[in-house]
Amino acid sequence: MPWKLASLGILLAAGFLHGCSSAESSPDPVAAETHYDRCEAKAAEFAIGKQASPQLLEQARTRSGAQIARILKPNDMVTLEYRSDRLNLNTDANLVVNRVNCG
């Protein structure tokens, strides 16, 4: 029985110390390298009228300065949170880009 209590104590101490680690205080290496704050949709307007593709999405994301990007089709369900670092390429039913915005 004492071994079980000692083992439990060690596990609790390890869990506590792990929870107190400085993982949050160290900067995210991806965010530190990219320095993205928000996207500029104007820089991605070259995509309007073009067929949506992964290559076009990546080009638009890079030019806009966005951290992430997505293609939105007419009836796609989307979340309502606003992200200033996300680029949206809105398409018609034929996947031709008709609108570019951030959020």
Secondary structure as GFF3:
##gff-version 3
##sequence-region A 1 103
A	DSSP	alpha_helix	2	19	.	.	.	ID=ss1
A	DSSP	alpha_helix	29	34	.	.	.	ID=ss2
A	DSSP	three_ten_helix	41	47	.	.	.	ID=ss3
A	DSSP	alpha_helix	54	64	.	.	.	ID=ss4
A	DSSP	beta_strand	68	72	.	.	.	ID=ss5
A	DSSP	beta_strand	86	91	.	.	.	ID=ss6
A	DSSP	beta_strand	97	102	.	.	.	ID=ss7
###
